[in-house]
Amino acid sequence: MNKRVMIAGTNSGCGKTTVTLAIMSLLKERNLSVCGYKCGPDYIDPMFHRRVLVIPSHNLDPFFSTKGQLCAQLERTNDISVIEGVMGYYDGIGTSGKASSYTVASETLTPVILVINARGMYTSAAAIMNGFKEFHNDSMIKGVIFNNVNAMVYSGLAEIARSVDLIPLGYLPSDPSISISSRHLGLITAAEIDDLSEKIARLCETASHTIDIDGILELADTTLDTAVSPVPYIASNVAEEIDTCSITSYEYKPVIAIANDEAFSFLYEETLDALTSAGAEIKMFSPIHDDHIPIDADALYLPGGYPELYADELSQNISMRNSIREHISAGIPTIAECGGFMYLHNNIDGYPMVGFINADSTKTDRLQRFGYVTLKAKSDSLLLKSGESLPAHEFHYYESTRNGEDFTVTKASTGKSYNAVFANDNLYAGFPHLYLASAPTTVKRFVSKAAEYHKIRTDS
């Protein structure tokens, strides 16, 4: 059984990420093997986990994954897992809070530490703590850490926490030099913070005096067995089921070329694991720095990211733009999500891009789409057959003059539907982000298409 704790918050912006990084750093200093997780579809926070742990971090998302799949994700070989929550602890889809951090904690029986931004607060903190702890009978909330307070205030808050039967596990002071700030679209990637290593070192030094890491380890020791049979994301027979036109017959692994650089960094580790488990070989490339996609590419994956921040660099790399356009036009199986979808347009904010999709992408002054959605195919295509569905999520300020019409997209929170996505036998291109790890049949089809393309490419 994997020992673990979740760091949850009363709301977005209360300091969850800073507290999580502090705890991870302290555990690493003790030479413990730590695994990081993030609730929900967030790409950004796992980047910070990786910088601290120097190992991949993973997502736990109950909208994309079954209870068994969530439990399987936690079955990794390490001393302790630290799970960072998302938004407020009970916030999820609509007013019901479905697919929240609480959902993850309750389904995986993970002890929870609540983070409270207690600036300007004292006795009133008792109402917040008690309210969160008692909102559900199985809330899993066992401890609390206070943010933005000093030692004197913490001593009182600790006494208040004990009065509502919560374990006080420390605090962080108000100090801009150790906090993680926001920037682009309210988010900032680890690569965008020049002094991140120094900031984390200062955070760890501060937290070593203010956070009770022994108490956190004791709490992790109380982790309960879920008694649920873990269900792997990729069934053991998926690779065997891939059409024999490919892998085993020709003794090779189809190569999936994945864009991965400053502009395109929104990748789930679980999706990469799923692709390799299904028999593919992954090769990363940079649309900013490389001249062309890998010469042995059998499929192309353009994930999301912030291409708008690097529009000039992407635009100037004409050879790469031509390489991608020519390969997609020749039929290479391609997935392009959100930022990758924008890159395939004629331009982004006037900067010339790949030009495969005859449309323009421009920034708007508000979120165009946000939240979980379900995609339903109108006809057979690369990833889905007609009538099949796939969960996804959207978050974008940019809009396209052509969003596509090959899928029906239904919002989980409202049930409202609209048309989107360009899809055919060799293409998925649209704003919705996919979590392929929870869709083994879809993964199998994509890898199979890559294998078919390899045969066509090498026979011609």
N, C-alpha and C positions, 0 to 999 in steps of 0.2 A: 504494500500500500504506500502510495506516494504522500509524504507529509507536505502540507501546503497551508498557505493563508491567502486571503484576498484583501487587498487594500481598496476599500470602497469610499465613496464620498457622499456628502449631503447634496452636492450639486456640482455642475461643471465649474472649474476654476477655483475649487477649494484647496487645491494643492496635492491631489492624488499622485500625479506623475512625479513631483519632487520628492514626496514621501516614499514612493515606491523605489525610486532610484537610490535614495539614501539607504533603505533597507537592503536592497540588492548589493550595494557597495559594502555595507558592513558584513553581510554574509560572505561575500567574496574574500574580504580581509581575513576571515576565519578559515580560509581554504576549504570552504564547503562547495560542493557541486550544486549550482543553482540553475533552475530553469525558469524563464520568464514567460508570462502569458498576458494577453490583453482581452478583456471582454469586448464583444461587438466586432464590427467590421473595420475598425481603425487601423490604418497603415502606419501612422506617425509614431505613436508611443512605442511600438515594438522596435523601431529604429533606435530609440534611446536605450531600451533594454539591451540591445545588441552591443551598443557602445560600452555599456557597463560590464556585461557578462562575457563579451567576446564569443558568444554562441548565438545561434538563431533564437528568436522569440516566436511565440505562436499565438494564434487567435482562438478564442473560445466564443462561438456565436450560436446561441440556441435557435436563431431563425434559420440558419443554414444547416445546423447539425442536430441529430437526434441526441437523446440523453446518453445512449450507448456510445455514440461517436465522441461526445464531450468527455466521457470517462476514458475512452481510448486515448484521447489526446494527452491525458494526465498520466498515462502509464509509461513514463520515461524514466530512465535510470539516472537518478540524481538524489542528492541529500534532501533538498527542499525545493518546492515550487512557490513562486510569488506571482499572484494573479492581480493585475491592475483592473479595477472596475471601469465602467464607462458612465458618463453623465452622473446624475444622482442615482443612488443605489437602487431605487425602485422604478426609475425611469426607463421606459421601453417603448413599445408600439402603442400609441394612443393612450387613453386614460386607464386602460387595463394594466399597462406596464409589462406586457408580454415581451419576452426575449430581453429582459433586463439583467443587470449584474446579479440581482437577487435570484433570478431564474437559474443562472449558472451556479451560484453558491448552494442553492437548495437542492438542485439536481445532482451535484457532485459532493454534497455534504462537506463543504469547505468552510472552516472558521473564518469569520470576517472581522477586520479591524476598520472601524469607521473613522474617516478623516473629517475634522470639523475646523473650518476657518473661524477661530474664536476671537479674532480682533474685535475689541469693543464689547465683549460678552463675558459674563461670569455665571451667576446662578441660573440665568436663562438657558445655559447650555444643558441643564438637566432635562428641560422639556424637549429639546431636540434629541438628546440621546435616548430618553425613554420613549419618545414617539417613534423613532426609527426602530428601536429594539422590539417594541410591542406591536408594530403595525401588522406584522404577521407572526403567528405563533412559532413558526420555524424560521425566524429571520436570520439565524446563523451569526448574528452580530454578537461578538464576545468581548471585543476590546475597542479602545479609542485612542487616537493620536490627535493632538491639537496643533494647528498651524497658526503662525503669526502671533505667538505669545512669548512672554519672557518667563524666567524660572519662577519668579514670585507668583505670577498669575497661575502658572501651571500647577503649583503646589495646591492651590485652592480648587482648580478644575479637577485635579486627580481625586481629591476628596469627594467632590460632587459626582464624579463618574462612579466611584465605589458605592455611592448612595443609591444609584440606579442599577447596581449589580453589573457594571462593566469594568473591565480591567484597564486602568490607565497605563499606556505603553510609551509615553513620552510626548515630546513636542518638537517643533522647529520654530526658531525665532524669525521675526520679520527681517529679512536680509536679501536685498535684490541680487547680491553677488552669488547666491546659491539657488535662486528660483529659476524655473524654466518659463520663459516668456512666450507670447504669441506674436505672429506677424501675418504672413500671407494667408488670406481667407480665414483668419483666426487660428491658423496652424503654422508651425515652423518645424522643419525637418532637422534631424541631428546634424546633417552635413552643413546646415546654414549657420551653425553656432561655432565660430572660429575657436573660441576658448572653452569648448565643452569639457575637454579632459580636465582643465584646471578648475572649471566650475564644479565638476563632479568630485574632484579631490577636496575642494573646500567644503562641499556639502557633506562628504563622508566624515571629514574631521569634525565639523559641527555636530553632526548626528551622533558621533561616537560618544559625545557628552550629554546628549539630550534624548536619545531614543533607547528604549529598553530592549536591546536585541535578545538578551537571555529570555525575557518574558515572551517575546515573539516566537522564539524557538520552542518554549514550553507550550504555547498555544498551538503551534503546528503539530506538536506531539499528540494533541487531542483529536486529530483528523480521524473521522470515522470511515469505515469501509462502506462503499456505496452498495455492495452486494448486487451490482449491475454488471452483466457480462459486457466488457468493452467491445464495441463494434468498429473495426478498422474502416478508415475512409475508402480504402481500395481493397476489394475482396481479393483473396489470394489467387483466384483463378482469372482475374481480369486480363493479365498479360497473356495467359494461355489462350484466352478466347479471341484475342486480336487476330483478324483474318490472316490466314497463312500465306497471303500474297506478300507478307512483309517479313517480320522479324526472324522467326525461326527458319524460314525457307532460304533467306539470303544472308543469314548470320551477321546482322548488323543491327544497330539501334538507330531508328530515325532521329535526326537532329532537329530539335526545336530551338530556333534562334530567338532569344528574348532580349528586348531592349532594356538596358539597365544602366543608367547614368544619372547625372544631376536632374535631367528633365523627366526621366521615367524611372520611378523608384517604388511605385505602389505594387508590391508583390507579396503574396501570402506564401509563407514557407510551406504550408500544407498543400498548396496547389503545386509547387515545385516537387514536393515529395510524391504527390499523386501521379504526376507526369512521368517521373523516373520509375515509380513502381509499376506503371503500365508499360514500361519498356523503352521509354524515350531517353535520349541523351540531351542534356541542356547545355547550350552555349550562349553566354551573354555577349552582347555587343553594345556599342554606344552610337546612337544617331548623331550625337554631337561630335565625337572625336574620331570615329572610324570612317573609312571611305565608302564601305559597302557592307551589306550583311554577310555573315559567314558563308564562304563559297560552298560548303556542304550542307547548307540549311535545307531541311525538308518541310519545315513549317515556320511560321512567323508569329510571334506574340508581342504586341505593342501594349504594355500595361499603362495604367494611369500615372499621373505625376503632375508636374508643374511645367509643361512645355511653354506656357505663356511667359514664364520668367526667363526662358532661354530661347525666345522666338528668333532673335537675331542670329544666334549661333546655329540653331537648327536650319534657318533659312539659308545661311551662307554655305552650309555643307551640301552643295548641289549634287555631288556624286552620290551621297547617301540617299538623298531624296529620289534621285533617278533610279538607284538600285532597288529601293523599296517599291516604287511605282511599277517598275518593269517586272519584278518578281510576282507581285500581286496580280498584275495583268496577265501573267503567264500561268496563273492558277495555283500558286503556292498557298496551302491552307493557312488562313490568317485569322487571328483574334486581335481586335483593337478595341480597347476599353477607354472611355472617357478621354483622358489626355492623349492616348494613342489614337483614338477616333478623331480627335481634333487635328492631330498631326497629319492625318490622311486627307484633310481638306485642302482646298486651293490656297487658303491662307489663314493665319491666326492674327487678328488685329492688324491686317494689312501686310504682314510678313509672309512671303511665299512659302508654302509647305509642299507636301508630296504631290498633291493634285490628283489623287486617285478618285476622291469623292468630290464631285463638282458642286461645291458649296463653300460658304465662308463661315468662320467661327469668330465671334466677337464677345467681349466682356460685357456683362450687364451689371446693374447696380444692386442686384439682390440674388439670392439663391433661386435658381430655376427649378431644380428638383432636389429633394432631400428625403432620404429614408429608404426603408426596405420596400422592394417591389417583387412581383412575380412575373416572369416573362413566359408568354405562351406563343408557340410557333404557329404561324398561319399556314405554313407549308414545310416540306422537308428541307433541311439545310445542313450546314456543317456540324452543328452541335445538337440539334433537336429535330425530331420528326414532327410532322404536322399534328397539332393538338397537344404535344408534350410541353411540360413546364419546367422552369428553372428559377430558383430564388436568386435575387441580385440586390444591389443597393445603388443609390445615386447620391452624389453630392457635387454640384457644379454651379458656378456663377456664370459660366460661358454658355452661349447658345449657338445653335447652328441654323443656317437658313434651310437645311434639309436634315431632319433627324432620322429619316428612314421610316418605313411602314410595314416591315416584315414580321414584327412581333407585336402582340397586344401586351401592354405593360399595365399591371394593376397595382396600385399603392396598397400596402398592407394596412396602413393606418386609417384610410378612408374608403377603400374599395373602388375608388375612381379609376377609370382606365383611359389609356391613350395609346396611340400607335408610335412605334419607334424602332430603330435598329435596321441596318442593312444586312441582309443575310442571303446567302446562296450556298451552293454545294461546297464552296471553298472559303466562305467568308462569314465572320461575325464582326460587325463594326457598329458601335453605338455608345451612348453615354453610360448605360448601366454597367457597374462592376460585377464580375462573376466570382464566385467562390467554388472553383471547380472540384476541390477536394471532396465535397459532399455529394458529387454527382459522378460516380464511377463509370456509368454508361456513357456519359458525355465525354469524359476523359478518354475512354476507349475509342470512341469515334474519332476524336481529334488526332490521337496517336496513329490510329489506323489510316486516316487520310494522309498523315505525314509519310507513313510507310508506302502508301500507293504513289504519292508524289515522288518519293525517292526512286521507285521503279521506273516511273515515266522519265524522270530527270536523267538517270544513269543509262537508260536504254536508248535515249535519243541521240 
